[in-house]
């Protein structure tokens, strides 16, 4: 059975912009033809995108640092450096993106939803772009800007219409198994359900998603049993 993780820390680093180029156009009979140094390329962005095939944040525990590509340096003949490659990271539907101190940056709902977690740095200007009437042939270029760096917290809130909440061994898993094609682990001892289970129920023309979460016991708010942290998985439910 695949492991489940509904919270993860993530450090993201966008790409640095490429440096501009200081170059002078040269021809056989025209040794000083003016500046022709190109601009540096843009650094790549780090982008989070909802992937319907992703169900857990476990991969971020294995790879907690992600980096996008750096922009390339500009070249002579007014050639702009190549942009750094964006890094697109798939996350489960319902992922909430927060800062390290808990501020919500994005609530990602719906396949394909994107959030730029770190923006790439701008490329530096080449000396062709820096030329002016007062300085017609600057002998310098600008460096590229660094990309953003961020420490984020990803938190998964399951997307479901109906949430099943109750005591351990109350029959929640048996109910979701009877109503849908979900096959949660069922046994005659407490805390059989250790992670949320989702099932799709069809009743005539109506279709809805049911979430079965681990059982609550008295004192769960103080951390007894499995605690109450998993209740965020029913926050989006319209019916409990």
C-alpha positions in Angstrom: 0.0 0.0 0.0 1.3 3.5 -0.9 2.3 5.7 1.9 0.3 8.8 2.6 1.5 12.3 3.5 -0.7 15.4 3.8 1.9 18.0 4.9 5.3 18.8 3.6 8.0 21.5 3.7 9.3 22.7 0.4 12.3 25.0 -0.5 12.0 26.4 -4.0 14.7 28.4 -5.9 13.9 30.1 -9.2 16.5 30.5 -11.8 19.0 33.4 -12.0 18.8 35.7 -15.0 21.7 35.5 -17.4 24.3 38.2 -17.6 24.2 40.8 -20.4 27.0 40.8 -22.9 29.4 43.7 -23.6 30.4 43.3 -27.2 31.4 45.6 -30.1 30.4 44.9 -33.7 33.4 44.3 -35.9 33.7 44.1 -39.7 36.8 43.9 -41.9 36.7 47.6 -42.8 34.7 48.8 -39.8 36.5 47.8 -36.6 34.3 49.8 -34.3 30.7 49.3 -35.5 29.0 50.1 -32.3 27.8 47.9 -29.4 26.0 44.7 -30.2 26.0 42.8 -26.8 22.7 41.0 -26.2 20.6 40.7 -23.1 20.8 37.7 -20.7 17.9 35.2 -20.7 15.2 35.1 -18.0 15.6 32.7 -15.1 13.1 29.9 -15.0 10.1 29.9 -12.6 9.1 27.2 -10.1 5.5 26.5 -10.8 3.1 24.3 -8.8 0.3 22.7 -10.9 -2.6 20.5 -9.8 -2.1 17.0 -11.1 -5.2 14.8 -10.9 -3.0 11.7 -10.7 -1.3 12.9 -7.5 -2.8 11.8 -4.2 -0.2 12.5 -1.6 2.6 14.9 -0.7 5.1 12.1 0.0 7.4 13.0 -2.9 8.2 16.3 -1.2 9.5 14.5 1.9 11.9 12.6 -0.4 12.9 15.7 -2.5 12.3 18.8 -0.4 14.4 21.2 -2.5 13.4 22.1 -6.1 15.3 24.4 -8.5 14.5 25.9 -11.9 17.0 26.5 -14.6 19.2 29.6 -14.9 19.1 32.0 -17.9 22.0 31.9 -20.3 24.3 34.8 -20.9 23.7 37.2 -23.8 26.1 37.1 -26.8 27.4 39.4 -29.5 25.5 40.2 -32.7 22.6 41.3 -30.4 21.8 37.7 -29.5 19.7 37.3 -26.3 20.6 34.4 -24.0 18.2 31.5 -23.8 15.7 31.6 -20.9 16.1 29.1 -18.1 13.7 26.2 -18.1 10.6 26.5 -15.9 10.2 23.8 -13.3 6.6 22.5 -13.1 5.8 20.4 -10.0 2.6 18.4 -9.8 0.6 18.6 -6.6 -2.7 16.9 -5.5 -6.0 18.7 -6.0 -6.8 20.6 -2.8 -3.2 21.5 -1.9 -2.9 24.7 0.2 0.4 26.6 -0.2 1.5 28.5 2.8 4.6 30.5 3.9 6.7 29.1 6.7 4.8 31.3 9.2 1.4 30.1 8.1 0.2 32.8 5.7 -1.9 31.2 2.9 -0.5 32.0 -0.6 -2.7 29.7 -2.7 -5.6 27.2 -2.4 -5.2 25.0 -5.4 -8.4 23.5 -6.7 -9.1 22.0 -10.1 -7.0 20.1 -12.6 -4.3 22.3 -14.2 -4.5 25.1 -11.6 -1.1 26.8 -11.4 0.7 28.9 -8.8 4.1 30.5 -9.4 5.9 29.6 -6.2 9.1 31.4 -7.1 9.7 33.8 -10.0 12.8 33.7 -12.1 15.2 36.7 -12.2 15.4 39.1 -15.1 18.2 38.9 -17.5 20.9 41.6 -17.4 21.0 44.2 -20.2 23.7 43.9 -22.8 25.6 47.0 -23.8 23.5 47.4 -27.0 20.5 48.1 -24.8 22.5 50.4 -22.6 23.6 52.7 -25.4 22.4 56.2 -25.3 23.1 59.6 -27.1 25.5 60.4 -24.2 27.1 57.0 -24.1 27.1 55.5 -27.6 29.3 52.6 -26.9 29.2 51.5 -23.3 31.9 49.0 -22.4 29.9 47.2 -19.8 26.8 45.1 -19.4 24.5 44.4 -16.4 24.4 41.2 -14.4 21.3 39.1 -14.3 19.0 39.3 -11.2 18.8 36.4 -8.8 15.6 34.3 -8.8 13.2 34.2 -5.9 13.9 31.7 -3.0 11.1 30.6 -0.7 10.5 28.2 2.1 6.9 26.9 1.8 4.6 24.5 3.6 2.2 22.4 1.5 -0.9 21.1 3.2 -3.4 18.8 1.6 -7.1 19.2 2.2 -9.1 16.4 0.5 -11.7 17.6 -2.0 -15.0 15.8 -1.2 -18.7 16.6 -1.0 -19.6 14.4 2.1 -17.4 13.7 5.1 -17.8 10.7 7.4 -16.8 11.6 11.0 -17.3 9.5 14.1 -15.8 7.2 16.7 -13.4 4.4 15.8 -15.1 1.1 14.7 -18.4 3.0 14.0 -18.7 1.5 10.5 -17.5 4.5 8.5 -15.2 2.4 6.3 -17.8 -0.3 5.8 -20.3 2.4 4.7 -18.1 3.9 2.2 -17.1 0.5 0.9 -20.8 -0.4 0.5 -21.7 2.9 -1.3 -18.7 3.1 -3.6 -15.9 1.3 -5.3 -13.5 2.4 -2.5 -11.9 -0.5 -0.7 -10.6 0.8 2.7 -9.0 -1.5 5.2 -11.7 -2.9 7.5 -11.1 -4.8 10.7 -12.5 -5.2 14.2 -10.0 -3.0 16.1 -9.7 0.8 16.6 -7.9 3.1 14.1 -8.1 0.7 11.1 -8.4 3.9 9.0 -5.1 5.7 9.3 -5.5 8.0 6.3 -8.5 9.5 4.5 -10.3 7.3 2.0 -12.3 8.7 -0.9 -15.2 7.0 -2.7 -17.4 8.2 -5.6 -21.1 7.4 -5.0 -23.6 7.3 -7.9 -27.3 7.6 -7.1 -29.3 7.8 -10.3 -28.1 11.0 -12.1 -26.4 12.3 -9.0 -22.7 11.7 -8.3 -20.8 12.8 -5.2 -17.5 12.1 -3.4 -17.4 10.8 0.1 -14.4 11.1 2.4 -13.8 8.6 5.3 -11.4 10.0 7.9 -9.8 8.3 11.0 -12.0 8.0 14.0 -12.2 10.5 16.8 -12.1 9.7 20.5 -12.5 12.0 23.6 -9.4 14.1 24.0 -8.5 14.1 20.3 -8.1 17.9 20.5 -5.3 17.3 23.0 -3.6 14.7 20.7 -5.2 11.5 22.0 -5.6 8.7 19.6 -4.7 10.0 16.2 -5.5 13.6 17.2 -7.7 15.8 15.2 -5.3 17.2 12.6 -6.8 15.1 9.8 -10.2 16.9 10.2 -8.9 19.5 7.7 -9.8 16.8 5.1 -13.5 17.4 5.7 -13.3 21.2 5.8 -14.3 21.4 2.2 -17.3 19.1 2.6 -20.8 20.5 2.3 -22.3 17.7 4.4 -20.9 15.8 7.4 
